[in-house]
Amino acid sequence: MASRAKDTHTTNRVFRVPDQDWEDFGRLAGERERARVLREFIAWYVRRPKATLPKRP
């Protein structure tokens, strides 16, 4: 179950991924950029208008 978000925030989601993949992803995307890249990918995947596939390093 997702936690409740404040009106100014999106709901926190649980995402399970192997530790090594998460570390490698952080190294390539940037430790503080993981969420942005995942949001961009999801928007592209569900075909939101003007969404583009995130650039790979």
PDB file of N, CA, C and O in Angstrom, chain B, residues numbered from 101:
ATOM      1  N   MET B 101       0.837  -1.180   0.000  1.00  0.00           N
ATOM      2  CA  MET B 101       0.000   0.000   0.000  1.00  0.00           C
ATOM      3  C   MET B 101       0.882   1.244   0.000  1.00  0.00           C
ATOM      4  O   MET B 101       1.877   1.307   0.723  1.00  0.00           O
ATOM      5  N   ALA B 102       0.523   2.212  -0.796  1.00  0.00           N
ATOM      6  CA  ALA B 102       1.302   3.444  -0.894  1.00  0.00           C
ATOM      7  C   ALA B 102       1.016   4.349   0.298  1.00  0.00           C
ATOM      8  O   ALA B 102      -0.092   4.359   0.834  1.00  0.00           O
ATOM      9  N   SER B 103       2.015   5.097   0.698  1.00  0.00           N
ATOM     10  CA  SER B 103       1.811   6.036   1.797  1.00  0.00           C
ATOM     11  C   SER B 103       1.071   7.266   1.302  1.00  0.00           C
ATOM     12  O   SER B 103       1.077   7.565   0.108  1.00  0.00           O
ATOM     13  N   ARG B 104       0.443   7.967   2.212  1.00  0.00           N
ATOM     14  CA  ARG B 104      -0.288   9.183   1.858  1.00  0.00           C
ATOM     15  C   ARG B 104       0.697  10.332   1.628  1.00  0.00           C
ATOM     16  O   ARG B 104       1.651  10.500   2.386  1.00  0.00           O
ATOM     17  N   ALA B 105       0.461  11.110   0.588  1.00  0.00           N
ATOM     18  CA  ALA B 105       1.343  12.226   0.268  1.00  0.00           C
ATOM     19  C   ALA B 105       0.700  13.542   0.678  1.00  0.00           C
ATOM     20  O   ALA B 105      -0.524  13.660   0.750  1.00  0.00           O
ATOM     21  N   LYS B 106       1.535  14.512   0.939  1.00  0.00           N
ATOM     22  CA  LYS B 106       1.035  15.863   1.162  1.00  0.00           C
ATOM     23  C   LYS B 106       0.487  16.368  -0.151  1.00  0.00           C
ATOM     24  O   LYS B 106       0.813  15.829  -1.209  1.00  0.00           O
ATOM     25  N   ASP B 107      -0.341  17.395  -0.102  1.00  0.00           N
ATOM     26  CA  ASP B 107      -0.926  17.952  -1.323  1.00  0.00           C
ATOM     27  C   ASP B 107       0.133  18.441  -2.307  1.00  0.00           C
ATOM     28  O   ASP B 107      -0.119  18.510  -3.510  1.00  0.00           O
ATOM     29  N   THR B 108       1.310  18.776  -1.803  1.00  0.00           N
ATOM     30  CA  THR B 108       2.357  19.324  -2.665  1.00  0.00           C
ATOM     31  C   THR B 108       3.346  18.267  -3.143  1.00  0.00           C
ATOM     32  O   THR B 108       4.302  18.593  -3.846  1.00  0.00           O
ATOM     33  N   HIS B 109       3.131  17.005  -2.773  1.00  0.00           N
ATOM     34  CA  HIS B 109       4.057  15.939  -3.122  1.00  0.00           C
ATOM     35  C   HIS B 109       3.324  14.779  -3.789  1.00  0.00           C
ATOM     36  O   HIS B 109       2.125  14.592  -3.586  1.00  0.00           O
ATOM     37  N   THR B 110       4.046  14.014  -4.578  1.00  0.00           N
ATOM     38  CA  THR B 110       3.478  12.788  -5.118  1.00  0.00           C
ATOM     39  C   THR B 110       3.560  11.704  -4.044  1.00  0.00           C
ATOM     40  O   THR B 110       4.338  11.816  -3.096  1.00  0.00           O
ATOM     41  N   THR B 111       2.768  10.677  -4.197  1.00  0.00           N
ATOM     42  CA  THR B 111       2.756   9.578  -3.241  1.00  0.00           C
ATOM     43  C   THR B 111       4.057   8.784  -3.332  1.00  0.00           C
ATOM     44  O   THR B 111       4.543   8.502  -4.428  1.00  0.00           O
ATOM     45  N   ASN B 112       4.612   8.429  -2.189  1.00  0.00           N
ATOM     46  CA  ASN B 112       5.816   7.612  -2.141  1.00  0.00           C
ATOM     47  C   ASN B 112       5.466   6.200  -2.602  1.00  0.00           C
ATOM     48  O   ASN B 112       4.474   5.634  -2.142  1.00  0.00           O
ATOM     49  N   ARG B 113       6.255   5.626  -3.493  1.00  0.00           N
ATOM     50  CA  ARG B 113       6.046   4.274  -4.011  1.00  0.00           C
ATOM     51  C   ARG B 113       7.218   3.388  -3.619  1.00  0.00           C
ATOM     52  O   ARG B 113       8.360   3.842  -3.546  1.00  0.00           O
ATOM     53  N   VAL B 114       6.923   2.132  -3.372  1.00  0.00           N
ATOM     54  CA  VAL B 114       7.975   1.158  -3.096  1.00  0.00           C
ATOM     55  C   VAL B 114       8.380   0.528  -4.418  1.00  0.00           C
ATOM     56  O   VAL B 114       7.530   0.102  -5.200  1.00  0.00           O
ATOM     57  N   PHE B 115       9.673   0.473  -4.661  1.00  0.00           N
ATOM     58  CA  PHE B 115      10.205  -0.091  -5.892  1.00  0.00           C
ATOM     59  C   PHE B 115      11.338  -1.021  -5.513  1.00  0.00           C
ATOM     60  O   PHE B 115      12.344  -0.580  -4.957  1.00  0.00           O
ATOM     61  N   ARG B 116      11.191  -2.292  -5.804  1.00  0.00           N
ATOM     62  CA  ARG B 116      12.218  -3.273  -5.448  1.00  0.00           C
ATOM     63  C   ARG B 116      13.130  -3.513  -6.654  1.00  0.00           C
ATOM     64  O   ARG B 116      12.672  -3.760  -7.770  1.00  0.00           O
ATOM     65  N   VAL B 117      14.426  -3.430  -6.390  1.00  0.00           N
ATOM     66  CA  VAL B 117      15.425  -3.661  -7.430  1.00  0.00           C
ATOM     67  C   VAL B 117      16.670  -4.232  -6.745  1.00  0.00           C
ATOM     68  O   VAL B 117      16.994  -3.829  -5.628  1.00  0.00           O
ATOM     69  N   PRO B 118      17.363  -5.153  -7.389  1.00  0.00           N
ATOM     70  CA  PRO B 118      18.579  -5.692  -6.762  1.00  0.00           C
ATOM     71  C   PRO B 118      19.583  -4.583  -6.416  1.00  0.00           C
ATOM     72  O   PRO B 118      19.736  -3.610  -7.154  1.00  0.00           O
ATOM     73  N   ASP B 119      20.258  -4.758  -5.281  1.00  0.00           N
ATOM     74  CA  ASP B 119      21.194  -3.739  -4.787  1.00  0.00           C
ATOM     75  C   ASP B 119      22.226  -3.333  -5.831  1.00  0.00           C
ATOM     76  O   ASP B 119      22.473  -2.144  -6.031  1.00  0.00           O
ATOM     77  N   GLN B 120      22.830  -4.315  -6.496  1.00  0.00           N
ATOM     78  CA  GLN B 120      23.870  -3.995  -7.471  1.00  0.00           C
ATOM     79  C   GLN B 120      23.319  -3.165  -8.623  1.00  0.00           C
ATOM     80  O   GLN B 120      23.980  -2.233  -9.081  1.00  0.00           O
ATOM     81  N   ASP B 121      22.113  -3.489  -9.099  1.00  0.00           N
ATOM     82  CA  ASP B 121      21.487  -2.705 -10.172  1.00  0.00           C
ATOM     83  C   ASP B 121      21.224  -1.277  -9.709  1.00  0.00           C
ATOM     84  O   ASP B 121      21.453  -0.331 -10.463  1.00  0.00           O
ATOM     85  N   TRP B 122      20.742  -1.108  -8.467  1.00  0.00           N
ATOM     86  CA  TRP B 122      20.446   0.222  -7.935  1.00  0.00           C
ATOM     87  C   TRP B 122      21.719   1.054  -7.819  1.00  0.00           C
ATOM     88  O   TRP B 122      21.728   2.241  -8.145  1.00  0.00           O
ATOM     89  N   GLU B 123      22.792   0.422  -7.352  1.00  0.00           N
ATOM     90  CA  GLU B 123      24.075   1.126  -7.233  1.00  0.00           C
ATOM     91  C   GLU B 123      24.612   1.519  -8.605  1.00  0.00           C
ATOM     92  O   GLU B 123      25.063   2.649  -8.789  1.00  0.00           O
ATOM     93  N   ASP B 124      24.569   0.604  -9.567  1.00  0.00           N
ATOM     94  CA  ASP B 124      25.038   0.909 -10.922  1.00  0.00           C
ATOM     95  C   ASP B 124      24.193   2.011 -11.556  1.00  0.00           C
ATOM     96  O   ASP B 124      24.719   2.910 -12.213  1.00  0.00           O
ATOM     97  N   PHE B 125      22.884   1.932 -11.352  1.00  0.00           N
ATOM     98  CA  PHE B 125      21.978   2.962 -11.878  1.00  0.00           C
ATOM     99  C   PHE B 125      22.308   4.328 -11.285  1.00  0.00           C
ATOM    100  O   PHE B 125      22.345   5.325 -12.007  1.00  0.00           O
ATOM    101  N   GLY B 126      22.545   4.378  -9.983  1.00  0.00           N
ATOM    102  CA  GLY B 126      22.914   5.635  -9.324  1.00  0.00           C
ATOM    103  C   GLY B 126      24.226   6.192  -9.844  1.00  0.00           C
ATOM    104  O   GLY B 126      24.380   7.402 -10.014  1.00  0.00           O
ATOM    105  N   ARG B 127      25.169   5.296 -10.095  1.00  0.00           N
ATOM    106  CA  ARG B 127      26.476   5.743 -10.621  1.00  0.00           C
ATOM    107  C   ARG B 127      26.305   6.346 -12.011  1.00  0.00           C
ATOM    108  O   ARG B 127      26.935   7.355 -12.328  1.00  0.00           O
ATOM    109  N   LEU B 128      25.463   5.740 -12.840  1.00  0.00           N
ATOM    110  CA  LEU B 128      25.296   6.207 -14.218  1.00  0.00           C
ATOM    111  C   LEU B 128      24.334   7.392 -14.333  1.00  0.00           C
ATOM    112  O   LEU B 128      24.590   8.330 -15.088  1.00  0.00           O
ATOM    113  N   ALA B 129      23.235   7.349 -13.591  1.00  0.00           N
ATOM    114  CA  ALA B 129      22.223   8.411 -13.689  1.00  0.00           C
ATOM    115  C   ALA B 129      22.563   9.589 -12.788  1.00  0.00           C
ATOM    116  O   ALA B 129      22.166  10.722 -13.060  1.00  0.00           O
ATOM    117  N   GLY B 130      23.291   9.320 -11.727  1.00  0.00           N
ATOM    118  CA  GLY B 130      23.565  10.326 -10.709  1.00  0.00           C
ATOM    119  C   GLY B 130      22.782   9.953  -9.465  1.00  0.00           C
ATOM    120  O   GLY B 130      21.584   9.682  -9.539  1.00  0.00           O
ATOM    121  N   GLU B 131      23.442   9.938  -8.339  1.00  0.00           N
ATOM    122  CA  GLU B 131      22.813   9.505  -7.089  1.00  0.00           C
ATOM    123  C   GLU B 131      21.490  10.222  -6.815  1.00  0.00           C
ATOM    124  O   GLU B 131      20.553   9.619  -6.292  1.00  0.00           O
ATOM    125  N   ARG B 132      21.414  11.500  -7.167  1.00  0.00           N
ATOM    126  CA  ARG B 132      20.210  12.276  -6.877  1.00  0.00           C
ATOM    127  C   ARG B 132      19.314  12.443  -8.101  1.00  0.00           C
ATOM    128  O   ARG B 132      18.386  13.252  -8.078  1.00  0.00           O
ATOM    129  N   GLU B 133      19.577  11.697  -9.157  1.00  0.00           N
ATOM    130  CA  GLU B 133      18.805  11.814 -10.390  1.00  0.00           C
ATOM    131  C   GLU B 133      17.996  10.559 -10.717  1.00  0.00           C
ATOM    132  O   GLU B 133      17.278  10.531 -11.717  1.00  0.00           O
ATOM    133  N   ARG B 134      18.103   9.533  -9.894  1.00  0.00           N
ATOM    134  CA  ARG B 134      17.396   8.277 -10.177  1.00  0.00           C
ATOM    135  C   ARG B 134      15.901   8.493 -10.356  1.00  0.00           C
ATOM    136  O   ARG B 134      15.325   8.017 -11.334  1.00  0.00           O
ATOM    137  N   ALA B 135      15.268   9.197  -9.434  1.00  0.00           N
ATOM    138  CA  ALA B 135      13.812   9.397  -9.482  1.00  0.00           C
ATOM    139  C   ALA B 135      13.402  10.138 -10.754  1.00  0.00           C
ATOM    140  O   ALA B 135      12.391   9.801 -11.370  1.00  0.00           O
ATOM    141  N   ARG B 136      14.182  11.144 -11.150  1.00  0.00           N
ATOM    142  CA  ARG B 136      13.859  11.892 -12.362  1.00  0.00           C
ATOM    143  C   ARG B 136      13.897  10.981 -13.578  1.00  0.00           C
ATOM    144  O   ARG B 136      12.994  11.016 -14.413  1.00  0.00           O
ATOM    145  N   VAL B 137      14.941  10.165 -13.680  1.00  0.00           N
ATOM    146  CA  VAL B 137      15.074   9.262 -14.822  1.00  0.00           C
ATOM    147  C   VAL B 137      13.921   8.256 -14.834  1.00  0.00           C
ATOM    148  O   VAL B 137      13.355   7.974 -15.890  1.00  0.00           O
ATOM    149  N   LEU B 138      13.577   7.719 -13.676  1.00  0.00           N
ATOM    150  CA  LEU B 138      12.463   6.769 -13.619  1.00  0.00           C
ATOM    151  C   LEU B 138      11.145   7.433 -14.015  1.00  0.00           C
ATOM    152  O   LEU B 138      10.350   6.835 -14.740  1.00  0.00           O
ATOM    153  N   ARG B 139      10.904   8.661 -13.549  1.00  0.00           N
ATOM    154  CA  ARG B 139       9.674   9.379 -13.935  1.00  0.00           C
ATOM    155  C   ARG B 139       9.642   9.640 -15.431  1.00  0.00           C
ATOM    156  O   ARG B 139       8.591   9.493 -16.055  1.00  0.00           O
ATOM    157  N   GLU B 140      10.772  10.025 -16.024  1.00  0.00           N
ATOM    158  CA  GLU B 140      10.827  10.258 -17.465  1.00  0.00           C
ATOM    159  C   GLU B 140      10.547   8.970 -18.233  1.00  0.00           C
ATOM    160  O   GLU B 140       9.826   8.982 -19.231  1.00  0.00           O
ATOM    161  N   PHE B 141      11.118   7.858 -17.765  1.00  0.00           N
ATOM    162  CA  PHE B 141      10.881   6.583 -18.432  1.00  0.00           C
ATOM    163  C   PHE B 141       9.411   6.188 -18.359  1.00  0.00           C
ATOM    164  O   PHE B 141       8.830   5.756 -19.354  1.00  0.00           O
ATOM    165  N   ILE B 142       8.812   6.337 -17.186  1.00  0.00           N
ATOM    166  CA  ILE B 142       7.398   5.977 -17.030  1.00  0.00           C
ATOM    167  C   ILE B 142       6.523   6.843 -17.928  1.00  0.00           C
ATOM    168  O   ILE B 142       5.611   6.324 -18.571  1.00  0.00           O
ATOM    169  N   ALA B 143       6.772   8.136 -17.989  1.00  0.00           N
ATOM    170  CA  ALA B 143       5.992   9.022 -18.853  1.00  0.00           C
ATOM    171  C   ALA B 143       6.115   8.600 -20.313  1.00  0.00           C
ATOM    172  O   ALA B 143       5.124   8.593 -21.043  1.00  0.00           O
ATOM    173  N   TRP B 144       7.322   8.250 -20.740  1.00  0.00           N
ATOM    174  CA  TRP B 144       7.526   7.771 -22.110  1.00  0.00           C
ATOM    175  C   TRP B 144       6.797   6.453 -22.330  1.00  0.00           C
ATOM    176  O   TRP B 144       6.133   6.266 -23.349  1.00  0.00           O
ATOM    177  N   TYR B 145       6.921   5.547 -21.379  1.00  0.00           N
ATOM    178  CA  TYR B 145       6.349   4.202 -21.504  1.00  0.00           C
ATOM    179  C   TYR B 145       4.829   4.234 -21.627  1.00  0.00           C
ATOM    180  O   TYR B 145       4.252   3.457 -22.386  1.00  0.00           O
ATOM    181  N   VAL B 146       4.178   5.129 -20.883  1.00  0.00           N
ATOM    182  CA  VAL B 146       2.711   5.237 -20.953  1.00  0.00           C
ATOM    183  C   VAL B 146       2.261   6.228 -22.026  1.00  0.00           C
ATOM    184  O   VAL B 146       1.080   6.561 -22.128  1.00  0.00           O
ATOM    185  N   ARG B 147       3.222   6.689 -22.821  1.00  0.00           N
ATOM    186  CA  ARG B 147       2.968   7.541 -23.988  1.00  0.00           C
ATOM    187  C   ARG B 147       2.313   8.888 -23.655  1.00  0.00           C
ATOM    188  O   ARG B 147       1.353   9.308 -24.301  1.00  0.00           O
ATOM    189  N   ARG B 148       2.850   9.538 -22.645  1.00  0.00           N
ATOM    190  CA  ARG B 148       2.387  10.895 -22.333  1.00  0.00           C
ATOM    191  C   ARG B 148       2.799  11.825 -23.468  1.00  0.00           C
ATOM    192  O   ARG B 148       3.869  11.653 -24.053  1.00  0.00           O
ATOM    193  N   PRO B 149       1.968  12.799 -23.781  1.00  0.00           N
ATOM    194  CA  PRO B 149       2.326  13.743 -24.848  1.00  0.00           C
ATOM    195  C   PRO B 149       3.679  14.411 -24.561  1.00  0.00           C
ATOM    196  O   PRO B 149       3.952  14.844 -23.442  1.00  0.00           O
ATOM    197  N   LYS B 150       4.489  14.479 -25.569  1.00  0.00           N
ATOM    198  CA  LYS B 150       5.807  15.138 -25.532  1.00  0.00           C
ATOM    199  C   LYS B 150       6.837  14.426 -24.671  1.00  0.00           C
ATOM    200  O   LYS B 150       7.949  14.931 -24.516  1.00  0.00           O
ATOM    201  N   ALA B 151       6.510  13.278 -24.110  1.00  0.00           N
ATOM    202  CA  ALA B 151       7.490  12.548 -23.282  1.00  0.00           C
ATOM    203  C   ALA B 151       8.522  11.896 -24.213  1.00  0.00           C
ATOM    204  O   ALA B 151       8.195  11.402 -25.292  1.00  0.00           O
ATOM    205  N   THR B 152       9.758  11.916 -23.759  1.00  0.00           N
ATOM    206  CA  THR B 152      10.831  11.284 -24.529  1.00  0.00           C
ATOM    207  C   THR B 152      11.547  10.265 -23.661  1.00  0.00           C
ATOM    208  O   THR B 152      11.584  10.388 -22.436  1.00  0.00           O
ATOM    209  N   LEU B 153      12.106   9.277 -24.298  1.00  0.00           N
ATOM    210  CA  LEU B 153      12.874   8.270 -23.581  1.00  0.00           C
ATOM    211  C   LEU B 153      14.120   8.928 -23.002  1.00  0.00           C
ATOM    212  O   LEU B 153      14.832   9.631 -23.718  1.00  0.00           O
ATOM    213  N   PRO B 154      14.398   8.711 -21.712  1.00  0.00           N
ATOM    214  CA  PRO B 154      15.588   9.330 -21.118  1.00  0.00           C
ATOM    215  C   PRO B 154      16.860   8.918 -21.860  1.00  0.00           C
ATOM    216  O   PRO B 154      16.966   7.803 -22.372  1.00  0.00           O
ATOM    217  N   LYS B 155      17.796   9.821 -21.906  1.00  0.00           N
ATOM    218  CA  LYS B 155      19.094   9.547 -22.535  1.00  0.00           C
ATOM    219  C   LYS B 155      19.883   8.574 -21.674  1.00  0.00           C
ATOM    220  O   LYS B 155      19.895   8.678 -20.448  1.00  0.00           O
ATOM    221  N   ARG B 156      20.538   7.634 -22.329  1.00  0.00           N
ATOM    222  CA  ARG B 156      21.405   6.704 -21.617  1.00  0.00           C
ATOM    223  C   ARG B 156      22.836   7.238 -21.653  1.00  0.00           C
ATOM    224  O   ARG B 156      23.252   7.836 -22.646  1.00  0.00           O
ATOM    225  N   PRO B 157      23.592   7.023 -20.569  1.00  0.00           N
ATOM    226  CA  PRO B 157      24.982   7.493 -20.554  1.00  0.00           C
ATOM    227  C   PRO B 157      25.846   6.686 -21.507  1.00  0.00           C
ATOM    228  O   PRO B 157      27.044   6.945 -21.623  1.00  0.00           O
TER     229      PRO B 157
END
